[in-house]
Amino acid sequence: MKINQVGQIGIPVKDFERGVAFYKEKLTLPLLFSTGNLAFFDCNGVRLLLSLPEKEEFANASSILYFTVEDIKGSYEEMLEKDVRFMDEPHVVAKMGDTETWMAFFSDEEGNTHALMSEVTVS
């Protein structure tokens, strides 16, 4: 068996409408379709599935998703204007050669932690 790629990432939500609104309006991800208590978003070819947990044991916050952006400071400011709750400001987390990796962590309306990530070439 060989795994080729990640086909979908599931994100649990407690309030379905609130969760859909966050990813659609604040993160501006395209909603592919919604049916019942399932909503599917496109994130540059990776499908994100928002759903109400089927069982209480699945009602935990998800893994951290790292959303790559070209301009992390601009994206951070734009999301702040949409009342996205950030845990920190954009900052360097690693430097390798002439490339800096910048991140800024935020939470969605359901308590899931995610991050903006940008790789910047410095001279």
N, CA, C and O atoms as a Tinker XYZ file with bonds, in Angstrom:
   492  protein
     1  N      0.835000   -1.188000    0.000000    73     2
     2  CA     0.000000    0.000000    0.000000    64     1     3
     3  C      0.877000    1.246000    0.000000    63     2     4     5
     4  O      1.890000    1.305000    0.696000    81     3
     5  N      0.480000    2.234000   -0.782000    73     3     6
     6  CA     1.186000    3.508000   -0.824000    64     5     7
     7  C      0.163000    4.629000   -0.727000    63     6     8     9
     8  O     -0.771000    4.697000   -1.525000    81     7
     9  N      0.340000    5.498000    0.242000    73     7    10
    10  CA    -0.547000    6.646000    0.376000    64     9    11
    11  C     -0.040000    7.736000   -0.560000    63    10    12    13
    12  O      1.140000    8.086000   -0.532000    81    11
    13  N     -0.933000    8.270000   -1.386000    73    11    14
    14  CA    -0.542000    9.264000   -2.378000    64    13    15
    15  C     -0.621000   10.695000   -1.881000    63    14    16    17
    16  O      0.294000   11.481000   -2.124000    81    15
    17  N     -1.689000   11.046000   -1.192000    73    15    18
    18  CA    -1.871000   12.418000   -0.748000    64    17    19
    19  C     -3.001000   12.492000    0.264000    63    18    20    21
    20  O     -3.739000   11.524000    0.447000    81    19
    21  N     -3.139000   13.629000    0.919000    73    19    22
    22  CA    -4.272000   13.875000    1.795000    64    21    23
    23  C     -5.439000   14.266000    0.907000    63    22    24    25
    24  O     -5.338000   15.214000    0.129000    81    23
    25  N     -6.543000   13.546000    1.016000    73    23    26
    26  CA    -7.703000   13.824000    0.180000    64    25    27
    27  C     -8.710000   14.740000    0.843000    63    26    28    29
    28  O     -9.433000   15.475000    0.171000    81    27
    29  N     -8.755000   14.692000    2.177000    73    27    30
    30  CA    -9.749000   15.487000    2.899000    64    29    31
    31  C     -9.313000   15.607000    4.346000    63    30    32    33
    32  O     -8.701000   14.693000    4.900000    81    31
    33  N     -9.631000   16.740000    4.952000    73    31    34
    34  CA    -9.358000   16.948000    6.371000    64    33    35
    35  C    -10.679000   17.270000    7.036000    63    34    36    37
    36  O    -11.377000   18.194000    6.618000    81    35
    37  N    -11.032000   16.516000    8.068000    73    35    38
    38  CA   -12.271000   16.744000    8.798000    64    37    39
    39  C    -12.046000   17.689000    9.966000    63    38    40    41
    40  O    -11.076000   17.551000   10.712000    81    39
    41  N    -12.944000   18.646000   10.120000    73    39    42
    42  CA   -12.875000   19.609000   11.213000    64    41    43
    43  C    -14.198000   19.540000   11.972000    63    42    44    45
    44  O    -15.249000   19.838000   11.405000    81    43
    45  N    -14.160000   19.151000   13.252000    73    43    46
    46  CA   -15.408000   19.074000   14.008000    64    45    47
    47  C    -15.911000   20.457000   14.408000    63    46    48    49
    48  O    -15.128000   21.339000   14.760000    81    47
    49  N    -17.229000   20.631000   14.347000    73    47    50
    50  CA   -17.851000   21.877000   14.784000    64    49    51
    51  C    -19.001000   21.541000   15.738000    63    50    52    53
    52  O    -19.624000   20.485000   15.625000    81    51
    53  N    -19.268000   22.440000   16.663000    73    51    54
    54  CA   -20.386000   22.262000   17.600000    64    53    55
    55  C    -21.614000   23.005000   17.105000    63    54    56    57
    56  O    -22.745000   22.562000   17.308000    81    55
    57  N    -21.382000   24.149000   16.449000    73    55    58
    58  CA   -22.453000   24.960000   15.880000    64    57    59
    59  C    -22.194000   25.006000   14.376000    63    58    60    61
    60  O    -21.319000   25.736000   13.911000    81    59
    61  N    -22.962000   24.223000   13.625000    73    59    62
    62  CA   -22.702000   24.036000   12.196000    64    61    63
    63  C    -22.746000   25.348000   11.414000    63    62    64    65
    64  O    -21.818000   25.639000   10.659000    81    63
    65  N    -23.790000   26.135000   11.575000    73    63    66
    66  CA   -23.926000   27.389000   10.831000    64    65    67
    67  C    -22.790000   28.360000   11.148000    63    66    68    69
    68  O    -22.254000   29.009000   10.249000    81    67
    69  N    -22.426000   28.457000   12.417000    73    67    70
    70  CA   -21.333000   29.348000   12.828000    64    69    71
    71  C    -20.017000   28.883000   12.208000    63    70    72    73
    72  O    -19.229000   29.702000   11.734000    81    71
    73  N    -19.778000   27.572000   12.210000    73    71    74
    74  CA   -18.562000   27.026000   11.615000    64    73    75
    75  C    -18.474000   27.299000   10.126000    63    74    76    77
    76  O    -17.429000   27.715000    9.628000    81    75
    77  N    -19.567000   27.066000    9.415000    73    75    78
    78  CA   -19.593000   27.313000    7.970000    64    77    79
    79  C    -19.338000   28.787000    7.690000    63    78    80    81
    80  O    -18.571000   29.119000    6.786000    81    79
    81  N    -19.966000   29.667000    8.446000    73    79    82
    82  CA   -19.789000   31.107000    8.237000    64    81    83
    83  C    -18.331000   31.519000    8.433000    63    82    84    85
    84  O    -17.824000   32.344000    7.673000    81    83
    85  N    -17.643000   30.961000    9.439000    73    83    86
    86  CA   -16.246000   31.313000    9.692000    64    85    87
    87  C    -15.365000   30.964000    8.499000    63    86    88    89
    88  O    -14.613000   31.814000    8.021000    81    87
    89  N    -15.443000   29.736000    8.014000    73    87    90
    90  CA   -14.569000   29.303000    6.920000    64    89    91
    91  C    -14.929000   29.975000    5.596000    63    90    92    93
    92  O    -14.058000   30.217000    4.761000    81    91
    93  N    -16.208000   30.273000    5.408000    73    91    94
    94  CA   -16.654000   30.913000    4.169000    64    93    95
    95  C    -16.391000   32.417000    4.181000    63    94    96    97
    96  O    -15.859000   32.955000    3.209000    81    95
    97  N    -16.750000   33.095000    5.253000    73    95    98
    98  CA   -16.689000   34.554000    5.282000    64    97    99
    99  C    -15.361000   35.101000    5.808000    63    98   100   101
   100  O    -14.845000   36.081000    5.270000    81    99
   101  N    -14.811000   34.495000    6.831000    73    99   102
   102  CA   -13.585000   35.040000    7.420000    64   101   103
   103  C    -12.326000   34.494000    6.762000    63   102   104   105
   104  O    -11.351000   35.224000    6.587000    81   103
   105  N    -12.341000   33.211000    6.396000    73   103   106
   106  CA   -11.180000   32.645000    5.702000    64   105   107
   107  C    -11.346000   32.711000    4.187000    63   106   108   109
   108  O    -10.395000   32.465000    3.445000    81   107
   109  N    -12.520000   33.033000    3.739000    73   107   110
   110  CA   -12.892000   33.162000    2.322000    64   109   111
   111  C    -12.549000   31.923000    1.485000    63   110   112   113
   112  O    -12.117000   32.036000    0.338000    81   111
   113  N    -12.749000   30.750000    2.075000    73   111   114
   114  CA   -12.555000   29.509000    1.328000    64   113   115
   115  C    -13.822000   29.214000    0.530000    63   114   116   117
   116  O    -14.925000   29.424000    1.035000    81   115
   117  N    -13.687000   28.734000   -0.705000    73   115   118
   118  CA   -14.866000   28.426000   -1.512000    64   117   119
   119  C    -15.628000   27.230000   -0.945000    63   118   120   121
   120  O    -15.049000   26.174000   -0.691000    81   119
   121  N    -16.932000   27.412000   -0.751000    73   119   122
   122  CA   -17.807000   26.319000   -0.324000    64   121   123
   123  C    -18.142000   25.491000   -1.557000    63   122   124   125
   124  O    -18.771000   25.989000   -2.490000    81   123
   125  N    -17.724000   24.232000   -1.562000    73   123   126
   126  CA   -18.009000   23.354000   -2.697000    64   125   127
   127  C    -19.473000   22.945000   -2.681000    63   126   128   129
   128  O    -20.181000   23.096000   -3.676000    81   127
   129  N    -19.926000   22.420000   -1.530000    73   127   130
   130  CA   -21.332000   22.080000   -1.352000    64   129   131
   131  C    -21.580000   21.764000    0.117000    63   130   132   133
   132  O    -20.656000   21.504000    0.889000    81   131
   133  N    -22.847000   21.797000    0.470000    73   131   134
   134  CA   -23.266000   21.515000    1.838000    64   133   135
   135  C    -24.498000   20.631000    1.767000    63   134   136   137
   136  O    -25.391000   20.861000    0.952000    81   135
   137  N    -24.544000   19.622000    2.620000    73   135   138
   138  CA   -25.696000   18.740000    2.676000    64   137   139
   139  C    -25.889000   18.272000    4.110000    63   138   140   141
   140  O    -24.964000   17.751000    4.733000    81   139
   141  N    -27.084000   18.458000    4.623000    73   139   142
   142  CA   -27.343000   18.074000    6.016000    64   141   143
   143  C    -26.410000   18.815000    6.953000    63   142   144   145
   144  O    -26.370000   20.045000    6.966000    81   143
   145  N    -25.655000   18.051000    7.742000    73   143   146
   146  CA   -24.700000   18.665000    8.672000    64   145   147
   147  C    -23.255000   18.480000    8.199000    63   146   148   149
   148  O    -22.342000   18.320000    9.010000    81   147
   149  N    -23.061000   18.504000    6.874000    73   147   150
   150  CA   -21.739000   18.397000    6.272000    64   149   151
   151  C    -21.522000   19.570000    5.313000    63   150   152   153
   152  O    -22.398000   19.886000    4.507000    81   151
   153  N    -20.365000   20.207000    5.400000    73   151   154
   154  CA   -20.012000   21.279000    4.468000    64   153   155
   155  C    -18.602000   21.011000    3.968000    63   154   156   157
   156  O    -17.696000   20.732000    4.753000    81   155
   157  N    -18.426000   21.099000    2.656000    73   155   158
   158  CA   -17.149000   20.812000    2.025000    64   157   159
   159  C    -16.585000   22.087000    1.402000    63   158   160   161
   160  O    -17.243000   22.738000    0.590000    81   159
   161  N    -15.356000   22.435000    1.792000    73   159   162
   162  CA   -14.663000   23.610000    1.285000    64   161   163
   163  C    -13.433000   23.185000    0.498000    63   162   164   165
   164  O    -12.858000   22.127000    0.751000    81   163
   165  N    -13.032000   24.022000   -0.466000    73   163   166
   166  CA   -11.813000   23.777000   -1.221000    64   165   167
   167  C    -10.709000   24.683000   -0.704000    63   166   168   169
   168  O    -10.892000   25.894000   -0.580000    81   167
   169  N     -9.565000   24.089000   -0.405000    73   167   170
   170  CA    -8.391000   24.853000    0.011000    64   169   171
   171  C     -7.257000   24.489000   -0.950000    63   170   172   173
   172  O     -6.359000   23.716000   -0.616000    81   171
   173  N     -7.326000   25.071000   -2.160000    73   171   174
   174  CA    -6.337000   24.830000   -3.203000    64   173   175
   175  C     -6.123000   23.341000   -3.484000    63   174   176   177
   176  O     -4.991000   22.861000   -3.552000    81   175
   177  N     -7.234000   22.627000   -3.644000    73   175   178
   178  CA    -7.155000   21.213000   -3.984000    64   177   179
   179  C     -7.292000   20.264000   -2.815000    63   178   180   181
   180  O     -7.508000   19.070000   -3.023000    81   179
   181  N     -7.173000   20.754000   -1.589000    73   179   182
   182  CA    -7.399000   19.920000   -0.404000    64   181   183
   183  C     -8.802000   20.235000    0.096000    63   182   184   185
   184  O     -9.145000   21.397000    0.312000    81   183
   185  N     -9.601000   19.207000    0.278000    73   183   186
   186  CA   -10.978000   19.407000    0.713000    64   185   187
   187  C    -11.048000   19.412000    2.239000    63   186   188   189
   188  O    -10.529000   18.517000    2.906000    81   187
   189  N    -11.705000   20.447000    2.776000    73   187   190
   190  CA   -11.953000   20.531000    4.212000    64   189   191
   191  C    -13.415000   20.204000    4.455000    63   190   192   193
   192  O    -14.303000   20.781000    3.827000    81   191
   193  N    -13.660000   19.278000    5.365000    73   191   194
   194  CA   -15.014000   18.858000    5.700000    64   193   195
   195  C    -15.355000   19.361000    7.093000    63   194   196   197
   196  O    -14.692000   18.995000    8.063000    81   195
   197  N    -16.379000   20.194000    7.202000    73   195   198
   198  CA   -16.896000   20.598000    8.502000    64   197   199
   199  C    -18.084000   19.711000    8.801000    63   198   200   201
   200  O    -18.933000   19.489000    7.937000    81   199
   201  N    -18.148000   19.201000   10.023000    73   199   202
   202  CA   -19.281000   18.349000   10.372000    64   201   203
   203  C    -19.530000   18.357000   11.868000    63   202   204   205
   204  O    -18.627000   18.590000   12.672000    81   203
   205  N    -20.777000   18.097000   12.216000    73   203   206
   206  CA   -21.107000   17.870000   13.613000    64   205   207
   207  C    -20.591000   16.477000   13.955000    63   206   208   209
   208  O    -20.779000   15.551000   13.165000    81   207
   209  N    -19.944000   16.299000   15.110000    73   207   210
   210  CA   -19.413000   14.976000   15.470000    64   209   211
   211  C    -20.527000   13.938000   15.575000    63   210   212   213
   212  O    -21.588000   14.202000   16.140000    81   211
   213  N    -20.268000   12.751000   15.023000    73   211   214
   214  CA   -21.243000   11.675000   15.093000    64   213   215
   215  C    -21.378000   11.133000   16.508000    63   214   216   217
   216  O    -22.459000   10.716000   16.923000    81   215
   217  N    -20.263000   11.143000   17.248000    73   215   218
   218  CA   -20.244000   10.640000   18.624000    64   217   219
   219  C    -19.486000   11.630000   19.482000    63   218   220   221
   220  O    -18.650000   12.380000   18.976000    81   219
   221  N    -19.767000   11.640000   20.771000    73   219   222
   222  CA   -19.119000   12.568000   21.696000    64   221   223
   223  C    -17.600000   12.415000   21.687000    63   222   224   225
   224  O    -16.884000   13.395000   21.887000    81   223
   225  N    -17.106000   11.217000   21.461000    73   223   226
   226  CA   -15.655000   10.992000   21.461000    64   225   227
   227  C    -14.954000   11.690000   20.299000    63   226   228   229
   228  O    -13.733000   11.846000   20.314000    81   227
   229  N    -15.725000   12.114000   19.284000    73   227   230
   230  CA   -15.154000   12.841000   18.154000    64   229   231
   231  C    -15.335000   14.354000   18.282000    63   230   232   233
   232  O    -15.033000   15.092000   17.344000    81   231
   233  N    -15.822000   14.819000   19.425000    73   231   234
   234  CA   -16.148000   16.239000   19.612000    64   233   235
   235  C    -14.960000   17.046000   20.126000    63   234   236   237
   236  O    -15.152000   18.036000   20.832000    81   235
   237  N    -13.752000   16.646000   19.790000    73   235   238
   238  CA   -12.548000   17.360000   20.215000    64   237   239
   239  C    -12.076000   18.307000   19.122000    63   238   240   241
   240  O    -12.421000   18.150000   17.951000    81   239
   241  N    -11.281000   19.291000   19.525000    73   239   242
   242  CA   -10.703000   20.197000   18.537000    64   241   243
   243  C     -9.826000   19.401000   17.568000    63   242   244   245
   244  O     -9.283000   18.354000   17.923000    81   243
   245  N     -9.698000   19.907000   16.349000    73   243   246
   246  CA    -8.954000   19.195000   15.309000    64   245   247
   247  C     -7.455000   19.458000   15.391000    63   246   248   249
   248  O     -6.987000   20.226000   16.231000    81   247
   249  N     -6.719000   18.807000   14.501000    73   247   250
   250  CA    -5.295000   19.077000   14.346000    64   249   251
   251  C     -5.122000   20.498000   13.825000    63   250   252   253
   252  O     -6.061000   21.084000   13.286000    81   251
   253  N     -3.930000   21.049000   13.985000    73   251   254
   254  CA    -3.669000   22.406000   13.498000    64   253   255
   255  C     -3.520000   22.366000   11.979000    63   254   256   257
   256  O     -2.761000   21.560000   11.441000    81   255
   257  N     -4.249000   23.243000   11.297000    73   255   258
   258  CA    -4.101000   23.418000    9.860000    64   257   259
   259  C     -3.237000   24.654000    9.640000    63   258   260   261
   260  O     -3.478000   25.699000   10.244000    81   259
   261  N     -2.245000   24.537000    8.789000    73   259   262
   262  CA    -1.349000   25.644000    8.465000    64   261   263
   263  C     -1.707000   26.134000    7.075000    63   262   264   265
   264  O     -1.429000   25.456000    6.085000    81   263
   265  N     -2.328000   27.316000    6.990000    73   263   266
   266  CA    -2.755000   27.901000    5.723000    64   265   267
   267  C     -1.631000   28.779000    5.188000    63   266   268   269
   268  O     -1.262000   29.765000    5.826000    81   267
   269  N     -1.082000   28.434000    4.022000    73   267   270
   270  CA     0.005000   29.238000    3.461000    64   269   271
   271  C     -0.571000   30.480000    2.786000    63   270   272   273
   272  O     -1.591000   30.419000    2.100000    81   271
   273  N      0.103000   31.597000    2.997000    73   271   274
   274  CA    -0.275000   32.877000    2.393000    64   273   275
   275  C      0.987000   33.549000    1.879000    63   274   276   277
   276  O      2.079000   33.305000    2.392000    81   275
   277  N      0.836000   34.395000    0.865000    73   275   278
   278  CA     1.977000   35.124000    0.309000    64   277   279
   279  C      2.430000   36.226000    1.267000    63   278   280   281
   280  O      3.619000   36.364000    1.552000    81   279
   281  N      1.466000   37.006000    1.759000    73   279   282
   282  CA     1.745000   38.177000    2.590000    64   281   283
   283  C      1.145000   37.949000    3.976000    63   282   284   285
   284  O     -0.022000   38.265000    4.206000    81   283
   285  N      1.928000   37.408000    4.888000    73   283   286
   286  CA     1.388000   37.048000    6.193000    64   285   287
   287  C      0.939000   38.273000    6.990000    63   286   288   289
   288  O     -0.081000   38.217000    7.677000    81   287
   289  N      1.673000   39.361000    6.911000    73   287   290
   290  CA     1.282000   40.561000    7.663000    64   289   291
   291  C     -0.015000   41.145000    7.116000    63   290   292   293
   292  O     -0.889000   41.539000    7.889000    81   291
   293  N     -0.151000   41.206000    5.807000    73   291   294
   294  CA    -1.378000   41.704000    5.194000    64   293   295
   295  C     -2.566000   40.803000    5.481000    63   294   296   297
   296  O     -3.659000   41.288000    5.773000    81   295
   297  N     -2.357000   39.481000    5.399000    73   295   298
   298  CA    -3.427000   38.525000    5.686000    64   297   299
   299  C     -3.853000   38.615000    7.142000    63   298   300   301
   300  O     -5.043000   38.555000    7.452000    81   299
   301  N     -2.880000   38.759000    8.034000    73   299   302
   302  CA    -3.146000   38.915000    9.462000    64   301   303
   303  C     -4.027000   40.150000    9.702000    63   302   304   305
   304  O     -5.027000   40.070000   10.414000    81   303
   305  N     -3.656000   41.280000    9.111000    73   303   306
   306  CA    -4.425000   42.519000    9.284000    64   305   307
   307  C     -5.844000   42.368000    8.741000    63   306   308   309
   308  O     -6.806000   42.806000    9.371000    81   307
   309  N     -5.968000   41.750000    7.576000    73   307   310
   310  CA    -7.284000   41.544000    6.962000    64   309   311
   311  C     -8.170000   40.665000    7.841000    63   310   312   313
   312  O     -9.359000   40.940000    7.996000    81   311
   313  N     -7.598000   39.622000    8.408000    73   311   314
   314  CA    -8.375000   38.726000    9.267000    64   313   315
   315  C     -8.718000   39.386000   10.595000    63   314   316   317
   316  O     -9.786000   39.132000   11.152000    81   315
   317  N     -7.821000   40.237000   11.115000    73   315   318
   318  CA    -8.137000   40.989000   12.339000    64   317   319
   319  C     -9.363000   41.866000   12.121000    63   318   320   321
   320  O    -10.210000   41.991000   13.006000    81   319
   321  N     -9.455000   42.470000   10.945000    73   319   322
   322  CA   -10.606000   43.317000   10.616000    64   321   323
   323  C    -11.905000   42.518000   10.585000    63   322   324   325
   324  O    -12.986000   43.084000   10.745000    81   323
   325  N    -11.805000   41.206000   10.379000    73   323   326
   326  CA   -12.974000   40.320000   10.372000    64   325   327
   327  C    -13.196000   39.692000   11.748000    63   326   328   329
   328  O    -13.975000   38.749000   11.890000    81   327
   329  N    -12.508000   40.221000   12.756000    73   327   330
   330  CA   -12.638000   39.762000   14.146000    64   329   331
   331  C    -12.168000   38.331000   14.379000    63   330   332   333
   332  O    -12.689000   37.641000   15.256000    81   331
   333  N    -11.187000   37.882000   13.601000    73   331   334
   334  CA   -10.578000   36.582000   13.861000    64   333   335
   335  C     -9.684000   36.743000   15.094000    63   334   336   337
   336  O     -8.941000   37.718000   15.210000    81   335
   337  N     -9.764000   35.782000   16.006000    73   335   338
   338  CA    -9.004000   35.835000   17.263000    64   337   339
   339  C     -7.631000   35.186000   17.083000    63   338   340   341
   340  O     -7.520000   33.969000   16.927000    81   339
   341  N     -6.592000   36.015000   17.107000    73   339   342
   342  CA    -5.227000   35.525000   16.995000    64   341   343
   343  C     -4.618000   35.336000   18.378000    63   342   344   345
   344  O     -4.925000   36.078000   19.311000    81   343
   345  N     -3.756000   34.340000   18.497000    73   343   346
   346  CA    -3.047000   34.065000   19.749000    64   345   347
   347  C     -1.732000   34.818000   19.806000    63   346   348   349
   348  O     -1.166000   35.028000   20.880000    81   347
   349  N     -1.248000   35.226000   18.630000    73   347   350
   350  CA     0.010000   35.961000   18.553000    64   349   351
   351  C      0.044000   36.731000   17.238000    63   350   352   353
   352  O     -0.834000   36.573000   16.390000    81   351
   353  N      1.049000   37.550000   17.081000    73   351   354
   354  CA     1.248000   38.298000   15.839000    64   353   355
   355  C      2.168000   37.490000   14.924000    63   354   356   357
   356  O      2.842000   36.572000   15.392000    81   355
   357  N      2.208000   37.813000   13.632000    73   355   358
   358  CA     3.143000   37.113000   12.745000    64   357   359
   359  C      4.572000   37.230000   13.270000    63   358   360   361
   360  O      5.027000   38.312000   13.641000    81   359
   361  N      5.266000   36.096000   13.293000    73   359   362
   362  CA     6.635000   36.065000   13.818000    64   361   363
   363  C      7.425000   34.950000   13.153000    63   362   364   365
   364  O      6.852000   33.991000   12.637000    81   363
   365  N      8.743000   35.086000   13.170000    73   363   366
   366  CA     9.638000   34.078000   12.597000    64   365   367
   367  C      9.711000   32.884000   13.545000    63   366   368   369
   368  O      9.956000   33.041000   14.741000    81   367
   369  N      9.494000   31.679000   12.989000    73   367   370
   370  CA     9.620000   30.466000   13.797000    64   369   371
   371  C     10.852000   29.651000   13.415000    63   370   372   373
   372  O     11.327000   28.825000   14.193000    81   371
   373  N     11.364000   29.892000   12.210000    73   371   374
   374  CA    12.566000   29.171000   11.771000    64   373   375
   375  C     13.253000   29.959000   10.664000    63   374   376   377
   376  O     12.612000   30.666000    9.886000    81   375
   377  N     14.566000   29.818000   10.617000    73   375   378
   378  CA    15.349000   30.442000    9.546000    64   377   379
   379  C     16.322000   29.403000    9.023000    63   378   380   381
   380  O     17.130000   28.857000    9.774000    81   379
   381  N     16.236000   29.132000    7.714000    73   379   382
   382  CA    17.135000   28.172000    7.083000    64   381   383
   383  C     17.730000   28.849000    5.860000    63   382   384   385
   384  O     17.045000   29.103000    4.870000    81   383
   385  N     19.031000   29.135000    5.956000    73   383   386
   386  CA    19.701000   29.842000    4.860000    64   385   387
   387  C     19.092000   31.213000    4.688000    63   386   388   389
   388  O     19.060000   32.011000    5.625000    81   387
   389  N     18.603000   31.491000    3.469000    73   387   390
   390  CA    18.009000   32.799000    3.212000    64   389   391
   391  C     16.479000   32.760000    3.235000    63   390   392   393
   392  O     15.825000   33.644000    2.683000    81   391
   393  N     15.908000   31.728000    3.879000    73   391   394
   394  CA    14.448000   31.597000    3.969000    64   393   395
   395  C     14.002000   31.626000    5.425000    63   394   396   397
   396  O     14.496000   30.873000    6.264000    81   395
   397  N     13.050000   32.519000    5.701000    73   395   398
   398  CA    12.436000   32.593000    7.025000    64   397   399
   399  C     11.024000   32.032000    6.936000    63   398   400   401
   400  O     10.290000   32.322000    5.991000    81   399
   401  N     10.648000   31.225000    7.929000    73   399   402
   402  CA     9.283000   30.722000    8.030000    64   401   403
   403  C      8.569000   31.535000    9.095000    63   402   404   405
   404  O      8.974000   31.555000   10.258000    81   403
   405  N      7.500000   32.207000    8.681000    73   403   406
   406  CA     6.698000   33.049000    9.563000    64   405   407
   407  C      5.373000   32.364000    9.853000    63   406   408   409
   408  O      4.821000   31.676000    8.994000    81   407
   409  N      4.854000   32.556000   11.088000    73   407   410
   410  CA     3.551000   32.009000   11.461000    64   409   411
   411  C      2.806000   32.972000   12.366000    63   410   412   413
   412  O      3.398000   33.821000   13.033000    81   411
   413  N      1.493000   32.814000   12.369000    73   411   414
   414  CA     0.608000   33.517000   13.297000    64   413   415
   415  C     -0.548000   32.563000   13.577000    63   414   416   417
   416  O     -1.241000   32.140000   12.652000    81   415
   417  N     -0.758000   32.223000   14.836000    73   415   418
   418  CA    -1.775000   31.254000   15.222000    64   417   419
   419  C     -3.091000   31.940000   15.571000    63   418   420   421
   420  O     -3.108000   33.011000   16.179000    81   419
   421  N     -4.196000   31.303000   15.174000    73   419   422
   422  CA    -5.533000   31.825000   15.461000    64   421   423
   423  C     -6.472000   30.671000   15.757000    63   422   424   425
   424  O     -6.142000   29.510000   15.514000    81   423
   425  N     -7.637000   30.994000   16.280000    73   423   426
   426  CA    -8.634000   29.948000   16.527000    64   425   427
   427  C     -9.905000   30.275000   15.758000    63   426   428   429
   428  O    -10.242000   31.441000   15.547000    81   427
   429  N    -10.605000   29.222000   15.343000    73   427   430
   430  CA   -11.886000   29.431000   14.683000    64   429   431
   431  C    -12.966000   29.594000   15.749000    63   430   432   433
   432  O    -12.662000   29.613000   16.942000    81   431
   433  N    -14.202000   29.708000   15.335000    73   431   434
   434  CA   -15.302000   29.948000   16.268000    64   433   435
   435  C    -15.603000   28.722000   17.134000    63   434   436   437
   436  O    -16.358000   28.818000   18.101000    81   435
   437  N    -15.020000   27.581000   16.794000    73   435   438
   438  CA   -15.276000   26.337000   17.510000    64   437   439
   439  C    -14.138000   25.942000   18.443000    63   438   440   441
   440  O    -14.207000   24.903000   19.100000    81   439
   441  N    -13.088000   26.766000   18.505000    73   439   442
   442  CA   -11.959000   26.462000   19.382000    64   441   443
   443  C    -10.848000   25.660000   18.726000    63   442   444   445
   444  O     -9.896000   25.267000   19.401000    81   443
   445  N    -10.947000   25.406000   17.406000    73   443   446
   446  CA    -9.879000   24.718000   16.688000    64   445   447
   447  C     -8.758000   25.722000   16.416000    63   446   448   449
   448  O     -9.017000   26.847000   15.989000    81   447
   449  N     -7.518000   25.313000   16.662000    73   447   450
   450  CA    -6.358000   26.173000   16.428000    64   449   451
   451  C     -5.815000   25.943000   15.029000    63   450   452   453
   452  O     -5.638000   24.802000   14.602000    81   451
   453  N     -5.552000   27.032000   14.319000    73   451   454
   454  CA    -4.954000   26.989000   12.992000    64   453   455
   455  C     -3.863000   28.052000   12.924000    63   454   456   457
   456  O     -3.658000   28.796000   13.883000    81   455
   457  N     -3.169000   28.122000   11.803000    73   455   458
   458  CA    -2.102000   29.119000   11.665000    64   457   459
   459  C     -2.015000   29.610000   10.235000    63   458   460   461
   460  O     -2.310000   28.882000    9.287000    81   459
   461  N     -1.603000   30.858000   10.101000    73   459   462
   462  CA    -1.162000   31.379000    8.813000    64   461   463
   463  C      0.324000   31.080000    8.734000    63   462   464   465
   464  O      1.023000   31.160000    9.744000    81   463
   465  N      0.815000   30.738000    7.558000    73   463   466
   466  CA     2.226000   30.409000    7.393000    64   465   467
   467  C      2.720000   31.022000    6.089000    63   466   468   469
   468  O      2.030000   31.005000    5.070000    81   467
   469  N      3.939000   31.568000    6.151000    73   467   470
   470  CA     4.527000   32.167000    4.951000    64   469   471
   471  C      6.025000   31.948000    4.980000    63   470   472   473
   472  O      6.660000   32.107000    6.022000    81   471
   473  N      6.586000   31.587000    3.853000    73   471   474
   474  CA     8.023000   31.453000    3.732000    64   473   475
   475  C      8.534000   32.655000    2.954000    63   474   476   477
   476  O      8.098000   32.919000    1.834000    81   475
   477  N      9.469000   33.379000    3.568000    73   475   478
   478  CA     9.957000   34.634000    3.014000    64   477   479
   479  C     11.446000   34.515000    2.732000    63   478   480   481
   480  O     12.213000   34.078000    3.590000    81   479
   481  N     11.852000   34.902000    1.531000    73   479   482
   482  CA    13.269000   34.906000    1.177000    64   481   483
   483  C     13.852000   36.252000    1.601000    63   482   484   485
   484  O     13.336000   37.311000    1.243000    81   483
   485  N     14.940000   36.189000    2.370000    73   483   486
   486  CA    15.617000   37.407000    2.827000    64   485   487
   487  C     17.011000   37.428000    2.226000    63   486   488   489
   488  O     17.582000   36.383000    1.913000    81   487
   489  N     17.551000   38.627000    2.068000    73   487   490
   490  CA    18.894000   38.707000    1.487000    64   489   491
   491  C     19.885000   39.236000    2.487000    63   490   492
   492  O     21.067000   39.371000    2.173000    81   491
